[in-house]
């Protein structure tokens, strides 16, 4: 079995890992354009436990959260890139707006989000803390943001679109 698993497979795997005394760390996100900020955050998250689970928003979920022009990269490709990282043990895809249900079924020891989320905004916080786990906020790497990358790409594409239009007239 590879690193990319269904939610049902993940729940069984995590139950076994927890029975063996391993501390499970969980995080989630779109991971639309993977950048060094993501890689650093995931490495920090992994250091908080024995294995790291990353839940990736499905394409439909990303569109619902970010708008019709996102994601730029399809869900299976985003999952494959994440699974290639040595800090990531398992990747699963969720279709809901948030991974609350999945978190409540896994009940990780540590729930991680970037510092751009206030602790009261972290989905699954109540469930994890009620089960004796903790929520950790990881500082964002300065200068890295998927939204700013997307904007930079769009601005760079405008001159090319203008040149193509000039050639056609």
C-alpha positions in Angstrom: 0.0 0.0 0.0 1.3 3.5 -0.9 1.1 6.7 1.0 -2.1 7.9 -0.7 -5.0 6.1 0.9 -8.8 6.4 1.1 -10.3 7.8 4.3 -11.5 4.3 5.3 -8.0 2.8 4.8 -6.5 5.7 6.7 -8.8 5.2 9.7 -7.7 1.5 9.9 -4.0 2.4 9.5 -4.2 5.1 12.1 -6.0 2.9 14.6 -3.2 0.3 14.2 -0.5 3.0 14.6 -2.2 4.4 17.8 -2.5 0.9 19.3 1.3 0.6 18.8 1.7 3.8 20.8 2.6 6.1 17.9 1.7 9.8 18.1 -0.3 10.8 15.0 0.0 14.4 13.7 -2.7 15.7 11.3 -2.8 18.7 9.0 -4.9 19.6 6.0 -5.1 22.1 3.2 -5.4 22.7 -0.5 -1.7 22.6 -1.3 -2.5 23.9 -4.8 1.0 25.1 -5.6 3.5 23.4 -3.3 6.2 25.9 -2.2 9.0 26.0 0.4 6.6 27.4 3.0 4.5 24.2 2.7 7.5 22.0 2.8 8.9 23.7 5.9 5.5 23.6 7.7 5.1 19.9 6.9 8.6 19.1 8.2 7.9 21.0 11.4 4.5 19.2 11.8 6.2 15.8 11.3 8.7 16.6 14.1 5.8 16.9 16.5 4.9 13.2 16.4 5.7 9.8 15.0 3.8 10.1 11.7 2.2 12.8 9.7 -1.2 12.6 7.9 -2.1 15.2 5.4 -5.7 15.6 4.2 -6.0 17.4 0.9 -9.1 19.3 -0.2 -10.7 17.7 -3.3 -11.0 19.8 -6.4 -14.7 20.4 -5.6 -13.8 21.4 -2.0 -11.2 23.8 -3.2 -13.6 25.4 -5.7 -16.1 25.8 -2.9 -13.5 27.4 -0.6 -11.4 29.4 -3.1 -13.6 30.1 -6.1 -14.2 28.7 -9.6 -10.6 29.4 -10.8 -9.0 27.1 -8.3 -7.5 24.6 -7.9 -4.8 25.0 -10.5 -3.5 21.5 -9.9 -5.9 18.5 -9.8 -6.4 16.7 -6.5 -4.6 13.5 -7.5 -1.5 15.4 -8.6 -1.5 17.5 -5.4 -1.7 14.3 -3.4 1.1 12.6 -5.4 3.5 15.6 -4.8 2.7 15.6 -1.1 3.2 11.9 -0.8 6.7 12.3 -2.3 7.8 14.3 0.7 9.8 12.3 3.3 8.0 14.2 6.1 4.6 12.9 5.0 3.5 9.4 5.9 -0.1 9.3 4.6 -2.2 11.5 2.3 -5.9 11.3 1.9 -8.4 13.5 0.0 -11.6 14.9 1.5 -14.5 16.3 -0.4 -16.2 18.3 2.3 -15.6 22.0 3.0 -13.7 21.0 6.1 -12.1 17.8 7.4 -14.0 17.9 10.7 -15.6 14.5 10.3 -12.3 12.9 9.3 -10.5 14.5 12.3 -13.2 13.3 14.7 -12.7 9.8 13.3 -8.9 9.8 13.5 -8.5 11.9 16.7 -4.8 12.7 16.2 -2.5 13.4 19.1 -1.6 16.7 17.4 -3.6 18.9 15.0 -1.4 21.4 13.1 -2.4 24.5 11.2 -0.4 27.4 9.9 -0.3 30.6 12.1 -2.6 32.3 9.6 -5.4 30.4 11.4 -6.5 31.5 14.9 -6.8 28.7 17.4 -10.5 29.3 17.6 -10.8 28.9 13.8 -9.0 25.6 13.6 -11.6 23.0 12.5 -11.5 19.9 14.7 -9.8 21.7 17.7 -12.7 20.9 20.1 -12.7 17.2 19.1 -8.9 16.8 19.4 -8.6 18.6 22.7 -11.6 16.7 24.2 -9.7 13.5 23.4 -6.6 14.7 25.1 -4.7 15.9 22.0 -3.4 19.4 21.3 -3.5 22.0 18.6 -0.2 23.5 17.4 0.1 26.6 15.3 3.2 26.7 13.0 4.6 30.1 11.9 4.4 30.7 8.2 7.6 31.0 6.2 7.9 34.7 5.2 7.5 35.4 1.6 5.6 32.3 0.6 1.9 32.2 -0.3 0.0 30.3 -2.9 -2.3 33.2 -3.5 0.6 35.6 -4.1 2.2 33.0 -6.5 -1.1 32.7 -8.4 -1.3 36.5 -8.6 2.4 36.7 -9.8 1.7 34.1 -12.5 -1.5 35.9 -13.7 0.4 39.2 -13.9 3.2 37.6 -15.9 0.7 36.0 -18.3 -0.9 39.3 -19.2 1.9 40.5 -21.5 1.8 37.2 -23.3 -1.9 37.5 -23.8 -1.5 41.1 -25.0 1.2 39.9 -27.5 -1.0 37.2 -28.8 -3.9 39.7 -29.3 -1.5 42.1 -31.1 -0.4 39.3 -33.5 -4.0 38.5 -34.4 -5.0 42.1 -35.3 
